[in-house]
């Protein structure tokens, strides 16, 4: 299995990107992400025992409000939203923008694949601005992508941080035909991501209905042939998750042990709900990074195997939140924090030389370097997985220099580290396509 990342790559990431992070004047901000299957947030679910009495929206609004105000997410991605805008607006107005809060917004709703349920995203407009959205039609439900830019204090088109949140609700079922359907859905997603251009900061979250890490859909996401685009699982826990007490702390379904109308029964014994991240977030190579240890299922303390969220007594979160989780959905929300460099253009230090790369790079890498004093310079180019792809040494007089080198490498994102003989460094991102 992948994810057995070699120590040297991890050390490289820490050393290289620590140098990048130290170039900013103030500490990073945090983006809190929550993924939640709302369990038929609609009056027209198509499920006979899941109706306005057993799954009342007024009751659901109150419970979602309790959960939302406890978590305080920057971004909430949801599945099983009713496929009409009235439901998307209702949740925003009745459970999110309440008690003096008025700054959350929602993304566009799509339902081109048909059906009664869809995906949706809600976000804190003080931190994020929606840049664009897209959707992928599948045989079952749309997969939605929402791209945002971060509202930095020194926001400009050239240096803001972009991020995309993909949301997918994959086909349910534990038969081979269901696995094939899930694979077909994620293959469409991967093709869209690759064909959309350069990789970057993006997540994929949702109700995947996946039972084990060797399932083809999960392998397609995490072992994708082009490593620049594959997804990483922040908890790195491969195995057979279904009905396996070894993975109790990861199980997200079901919150009920007994059958109760539209709630699934059987207790918590499946890891259906996920947040996966791109290599750029996993390694922190584009100013966003997962906060270590932040990924968790809300209310899952590891003591719930084949039991409900209520039994045994759950002291991991306040009891009103536990009760809201039990009453609201048969899934638990998954939460993850990401750091983001808030002030991307305010350097703490400036080396005695200035350097710029002409992006994008095609066949030739072109570098402009201005130095006030003559000296020796090392130019090292690294791939995002940490390996050194090329290095050059130059002995330069004081002045302006225009350097060029052949660049016959795989398309993608690289990092150029410039070091003078006194040890001063400058790190720049290099985009090759």
C-alpha positions in Angstrom: 0.0 0.0 0.0 1.0 3.6 -0.6 1.2 6.0 2.3 4.3 4.3 3.6 6.1 7.6 3.0 9.8 7.3 3.4 11.4 9.3 6.2 13.6 11.3 3.9 10.5 12.7 2.0 8.9 13.7 5.3 12.1 15.4 6.4 12.4 17.1 3.1 8.9 18.4 3.4 9.5 19.7 6.9 12.8 21.4 6.0 11.8 22.9 2.6 8.4 24.2 3.5 9.4 25.4 7.0 11.7 27.7 5.1 8.7 28.9 3.0 6.4 29.3 6.0 9.0 31.4 7.8 8.9 34.0 5.1 5.5 35.3 6.3 5.0 38.0 8.8 2.1 36.5 10.8 1.1 33.0 11.9 -1.3 30.9 9.8 -5.0 31.0 9.9 -7.1 27.8 10.2 -9.8 26.5 7.9 -12.1 24.0 9.7 -13.8 21.6 7.4 -16.8 19.5 8.3 -18.3 16.7 6.0 -21.8 15.6 7.0 -24.4 13.3 5.5 -27.6 15.0 6.7 -29.8 11.9 6.1 -32.5 13.1 3.7 -32.8 16.8 4.4 -36.0 16.8 2.3 -39.7 16.0 2.6 -39.5 13.9 -0.6 -36.9 11.3 0.1 -38.6 8.5 -1.7 -38.1 6.2 1.3 -41.5 5.1 2.7 -40.6 5.2 6.4 -38.6 8.5 6.1 -41.2 11.2 6.0 -42.1 14.6 7.5 -43.1 12.8 10.7 -40.2 10.5 11.3 -37.6 12.9 9.8 -39.2 16.3 10.6 -37.2 19.3 9.1 -38.0 21.6 12.0 -36.5 19.0 14.4 -33.5 18.5 12.1 -32.9 22.2 11.9 -32.6 22.5 15.7 -30.2 19.6 15.9 -28.0 20.8 13.0 -27.9 24.2 14.7 -26.6 22.6 17.9 -23.9 20.7 16.0 -22.9 23.6 13.8 -22.5 26.0 16.7 -20.4 23.5 18.6 -18.1 22.8 15.7 -18.0 26.3 14.1 -16.7 25.1 10.7 -15.4 27.4 8.1 -16.7 25.1 5.4 -19.5 22.5 5.8 -19.8 20.0 2.9 -23.0 18.0 3.0 -24.7 15.0 1.3 -28.4 14.1 1.1 -29.5 17.7 0.8 -32.9 17.9 -0.9 -32.3 18.5 -4.6 -34.4 21.7 -4.6 -33.1 25.2 -3.7 -35.7 25.6 -1.1 -34.0 23.0 1.1 -30.5 24.5 0.6 -31.8 27.9 1.6 -33.8 26.5 4.5 -30.8 25.0 6.1 -28.8 28.2 5.7 -31.5 30.4 7.2 -32.8 28.1 9.9 -29.7 26.3 11.2 -26.6 28.2 10.2 -27.2 32.0 9.9 -28.9 32.3 13.3 -28.4 34.0 16.6 -26.8 37.1 15.0 -24.6 35.1 12.5 -25.2 36.3 9.0 -21.9 35.7 7.1 -22.3 32.1 5.9 -23.2 31.6 2.2 -23.9 28.5 0.1 -22.7 27.3 -3.2 -24.9 26.6 -6.3 -27.1 23.5 -6.2 -27.0 21.0 -9.1 -29.0 17.8 -9.8 -28.2 17.0 -13.4 -27.9 13.3 -12.6 -31.4 13.3 -11.2 -32.9 12.1 -7.9 -34.2 13.6 -4.8 -30.9 14.3 -2.9 -27.8 16.3 -3.8 -24.6 17.8 -2.4 -24.2 21.3 -1.0 -21.5 23.5 0.5 -21.8 26.2 3.1 -18.9 28.6 3.9 -17.8 31.5 6.0 -17.7 34.5 3.6 -15.4 36.4 5.9 -12.6 34.0 5.1 -13.5 32.6 1.7 -14.9 33.9 -1.6 -16.5 31.5 -4.1 -14.5 31.7 -7.3 -16.3 29.1 -9.5 -18.2 25.8 -9.3 -18.6 22.8 -11.4 -20.3 19.4 -11.4 -19.8 16.0 -12.8 -22.8 13.9 -13.8 -22.8 10.2 -13.0 -25.3 7.3 -13.1 -26.4 8.1 -9.6 -25.6 11.6 -8.3 -23.7 14.7 -9.3 -20.2 15.1 -7.9 -19.7 18.8 -7.1 -16.6 20.9 -7.1 -16.4 24.4 -5.4 -13.3 26.5 -5.9 -12.6 29.4 -3.4 -9.9 31.9 -2.8 -8.8 33.0 0.6 -9.6 36.5 1.7 -6.1 37.6 2.6 -5.6 41.0 4.1 -3.2 41.8 1.2 -5.4 40.1 -1.4 -4.3 40.3 -5.0 -4.9 38.1 -8.0 -1.3 37.1 -8.2 -0.7 35.7 -4.7 -4.0 34.6 -3.2 -4.5 31.0 -2.1 -7.0 28.9 -4.1 -8.7 25.7 -2.9 -11.3 23.4 -4.3 -13.7 21.2 -2.3 -15.1 18.2 -4.2 -18.1 16.5 -2.7 -19.3 13.0 -3.7 -22.0 10.6 -2.6 -21.0 7.3 -4.1 -23.3 4.3 -4.8 -24.3 2.3 -1.8 -24.2 -1.4 -1.5 -21.8 -4.2 -0.7 -22.0 -6.2 -3.9 -19.4 -6.3 -6.7 -21.8 -4.3 -9.0 -21.9 -1.6 -6.4 -18.1 -1.5 -6.2 -18.0 -1.2 -10.0 -20.5 1.7 -9.9 -18.4 3.5 -7.2 -15.2 3.0 -9.3 -16.9 4.5 -12.4 -18.0 7.5 -10.4 -14.5 8.3 -9.1 -12.9 7.6 -12.5 -15.0 10.4 -13.8 -13.8 12.7 -11.0 -10.1 11.9 -11.6 -10.4 12.5 -15.3 -12.0 15.8 -14.7 -9.3 16.8 -12.2 -6.5 15.9 -14.5 -8.1 17.5 -17.5 -8.9 20.7 -15.6 -5.2 21.8 -15.6 -2.6 22.2 -12.9 -3.0 20.4 -9.6 -3.2 22.3 -6.3 -5.0 22.5 -3.0 -8.2 20.4 -3.1 -10.1 18.0 -1.0 -12.6 15.2 -1.7 -15.2 14.5 1.0 -18.5 12.7 1.2 -20.3 9.5 1.9 -18.2 7.1 -0.1 -20.0 3.9 1.0 -16.7 2.1 0.8 -16.0 -0.9 3.0 -12.3 -1.5 2.8 -9.1 0.2 1.5 -8.5 -2.3 -1.3 -11.8 -1.5 -2.9 -11.2 -0.3 -6.5 -12.7 3.1 -6.0 -10.5 3.9 -3.0 -7.5 2.6 -4.9 -8.3 4.7 -7.9 -8.3 7.8 -5.6 -5.2 7.0 -3.5 -3.1 5.1 -6.0 -3.8 7.1 -9.1 -1.2 6.7 -11.8 -0.2 10.3 -11.8 1.1 11.0 -8.2 0.5 14.8 -8.7 -3.2 14.2 -8.7 -3.8 11.3 -6.3 -5.6 11.7 -3.0 -4.1 11.1 0.5 -6.0 9.8 3.5 -5.0 12.0 6.5 -5.4 9.2 9.0 -3.5 6.7 6.9 -5.4 3.6 8.2 -5.7 1.0 5.4 -7.6 -2.2 6.1 -11.0 -3.8 6.1 -13.0 -1.2 8.0 -16.4 -2.8 7.9 -17.5 -4.5 11.2 -13.9 -4.5 12.4 -13.3 -3.3 16.0 -9.7 -2.4 15.1 -11.1 0.7 13.3 -13.7 1.7 15.8 -12.4 5.2 16.1 -13.0 5.7 12.4 -16.5 4.4 12.1 -19.1 7.0 11.1 -22.3 4.9 10.5 -24.7 4.1 12.1 -25.5 6.3 15.1 -28.4 3.9 16.0 -28.1 0.3 17.1 -31.9 -0.4 16.8 -34.1 0.1 13.7 -35.8 3.4 13.9 -37.7 4.5 10.8 -35.2 6.0 8.2 -32.2 5.6 10.5 -30.0 2.6 9.6 -29.5 0.2 12.5 -26.6 -2.0 13.6 -24.6 0.6 15.5 -21.3 2.2 14.5 -19.4 -0.3 12.4 -18.7 1.3 9.0 -16.3 4.0 7.8 -18.5 5.5 5.1 -17.7 9.2 5.5 -14.3 10.6 4.4 -12.2 13.7 3.8 -9.2 13.0 1.5 -6.7 15.7 0.5 -4.4 16.4 -2.5 -0.6 16.0 -2.3 -0.3 19.8 -2.0 -2.3 19.8 1.2 -0.9 16.6 2.5 2.7 17.8 2.1 1.9 21.5 2.7 3.5 22.5 -0.5 1.1 25.3 -1.5 0.5 27.2 1.7 -2.2 24.8 3.1 -1.6 21.9 5.4 -3.6 19.4 7.5 -3.3 20.1 11.2 -1.9 16.9 12.6 -4.3 15.0 14.8 -7.3 17.2 13.8 -9.1 14.6 11.6 -11.9 12.9 13.6 -15.5 11.8 13.5 -17.5 14.0 15.9 -18.6 12.0 19.0 -16.6 8.9 18.0 -14.4 8.1 21.0 -13.6 4.5 19.9 -16.0 2.9 22.3 -19.0 2.7 20.0 -18.4 -0.6 18.1 -21.8 -2.0 17.1 -23.4 0.4 19.6 -25.1 3.7 19.2 -23.6 7.2 19.7 -25.5 7.2 23.1 -24.4 3.8 24.5 -22.1 3.4 26.4 -22.2 6.8 27.9 -20.5 9.3 25.6 -18.4 11.9 27.4 -16.3 13.0 24.4 -18.5 16.0 23.7 -21.3 17.8 25.5 -24.5 15.8 26.0 -26.7 18.1 23.9 -24.4 17.6 21.0 -24.4 13.8 21.5 -28.2 13.9 21.5 -28.3 16.1 18.4 -26.0 13.7 16.5 -28.3 10.8 17.5 -31.5 12.5 16.5 -30.3 14.2 13.4 -28.7 11.5 11.2 -27.5 8.0 11.1 -24.0 9.3 10.0 -21.4 11.2 12.1 -19.8 14.3 10.7 -16.1 14.2 9.9 -14.0 17.2 10.9 -10.5 18.3 9.8 -8.5 21.5 10.3 -6.1 23.0 7.7 -3.6 25.7 8.3 -3.4 28.4 5.7 -0.8 31.2 5.3 -2.9 34.2 6.0 -0.5 36.9 4.9 1.1 35.6 1.7 2.9 38.8 0.6 4.6 40.2 3.7 8.1 38.8 4.1 10.0 38.8 7.4 13.4 38.8 5.8 14.8 39.6 2.4 18.0 37.9 1.1 20.7 40.0 -0.4 19.6 38.8 -3.8 16.4 38.9 -5.7 15.2 36.1 -7.9 12.2 35.4 -10.2 11.1 32.4 -12.3 9.3 33.0 -15.6 6.2 30.8 -15.0 4.9 28.7 -16.6 8.0 26.8 -17.6 7.9 24.8 -20.8 11.0 23.3 -22.4 13.3 25.9 -20.8 13.6 27.1 -17.2 14.3 30.9 -17.2 15.5 32.6 -14.1 16.2 36.3 -13.4 18.6 36.9 -10.6 19.8 40.3 -9.2 22.6 40.3 -6.7 24.4 43.3 -5.1 27.7 41.4 -4.6 29.5 38.8 -6.5 29.4 35.3 -5.2 28.5 31.6 -5.7 24.9 30.4 -6.0 23.3 27.0 -5.9 20.0 26.4 -7.7 18.2 23.2 -6.7 14.9 22.0 -8.2 12.7 19.6 -6.2 9.6 17.6 -7.1 6.7 17.7 -4.7 7.6 14.2 -3.5 10.9 15.5 -2.3 13.4 14.2 -4.8 16.0 16.4 -6.3 15.5 16.6 -10.1 18.3 19.0 -11.0 20.9 21.3 -9.5 23.2 24.0 -10.9 26.0 26.1 -9.4 26.8 29.5 -10.7 29.7 32.0 -9.9 28.1 35.3 -10.6 29.4 38.9 -10.6 27.3 41.6 -9.0 24.4 42.7 -11.3 21.5 41.3 -13.2 21.6 37.8 -14.7 19.4 36.0 -17.0 19.9 32.2 -16.6 18.3 29.4 -18.6 18.4 25.7 -18.4 16.7 22.8 -20.3 13.8 21.4 -18.3 12.9 18.0 -19.7 10.8 16.7 -16.8 7.3 15.6 -16.1 4.6 18.3 -16.1 3.6 19.5 -12.7 4.6 21.7 -9.8 8.2 21.9 -8.5 10.1 24.0 -6.0 13.3 26.0 -6.8 15.6 26.7 -3.8 18.2 29.4 -4.4 21.1 29.5 -1.9 24.1 31.9 -1.8 27.4 31.1 -0.2 26.4 32.6 3.1 23.5 30.3 3.4 20.7 32.7 2.6 17.8 31.1 0.8 14.9 31.9 -1.4 12.2 29.3 -2.4 9.9 29.8 -5.4 7.2 27.6 -6.9 7.8 26.4 -10.4 4.9 25.4 -12.7 5.7 23.2 -15.6 3.3 22.4 -18.4 
